[in-house]
């Protein structure tokens, strides 16, 4: 049985108007991401990574083409349906963690469940379990500023998992972390990916991500340069690193 | 289309209770800022209340005070009134603009937080509720304290001029009516002042709100 596609884009184009000049950021992207896949979108700054990422996450609508999340055309949704989609189907992880500063780790993880209409007691129990899963069982009541970057990102991972989403979107999740902590977060994501079967899509510069990705989508100038499966990647890492540092 | 209806539901609106909880927490954590916004309302309303209390005391003196004071006060009553209306209107205007400014700053400062909440499934309505509730709290607290301060200040001023007389003829009914009026007006202004900032914050696209650098 073929695996179901969780995200599909067909000829996605995105233009931004810079004054009177149209800037073509995405020039026709076709990708299909399967359920349970770990995908990295790589590419230099300005390659359209973030824009594509926003499209997939239902945060932005394409100028042309279609984006399907779980076989639903995102462009057709109204504000309420879009909010539902973001709440239940997608978990977001950001480069700068974006925890709500006035809330404790526990409350941050509870928030998406509250938005989903779960009762406070139920969501508190589930948030506790999730924080234990990411290794923060001892720090439930700490505020974000009392946690290190790595710990904050762990809270963010727990928060992203709160409503058992089908997809986790991680935008440069290791961008603000040191090498070791970054590696820990990547391994945590991979673990969740295997355990819970959630598809993980990351936009990243981080070459550490290559090790765990099932496929890597290379973007350049708003187009897909190449898509590589993991078995082909290892050999190329050295070459890629040379290219990046050059 | 049929698949779509099966797979996607509409996000529920949260009960007001959740918004109240969250705004109470915001007020507690951002206490310093809350005090500044509350002060702008408080001062405006205290000024208005002192002017109104001044009127009430004067009228009370005119009707119930001794003959010599009555003559003295009636002479320039009209002129004073006109000047007062100007002062009060201006002070309220300044107070409202102050609230709008403070709330807009708060929106900018919290754009990342608003964007994050929207990514997690918050509806625009919820964001608007948060901002209006916070402003409502500022308004109620600021106006009540402001009107009390206004009355107390004016009472002291009159006691300084007329001694214990003002206590004997204190126009309780009128003053209470004026206090109710100023409290309602202050609260109303606070909510109206927050409408535009709340609208701005709710309209913000989540992607844009999160990436915005402050």
Interface residues (C-beta under 8 A of the other chain):
Chain A: X50 X54 X57 X59 X60 X70 X71 X72 X73 X76 X77 X78 X79 X80 X81 X83 X84 X85 X86 X87 X88 X92 X94 X96 X98 X99 X100 X101 X102 X103 X111 X112 X114 X115 X116 X117 X159 X163
Chain B: X3 X4 X7 X8 X9 X10 X11 X12 X14 X18 X25 X26 X29 X30 X112 X113 X115 X116 X117 X118 X119 X120 X121 X122 X123 X124 X205 X206 X207 X210 X211
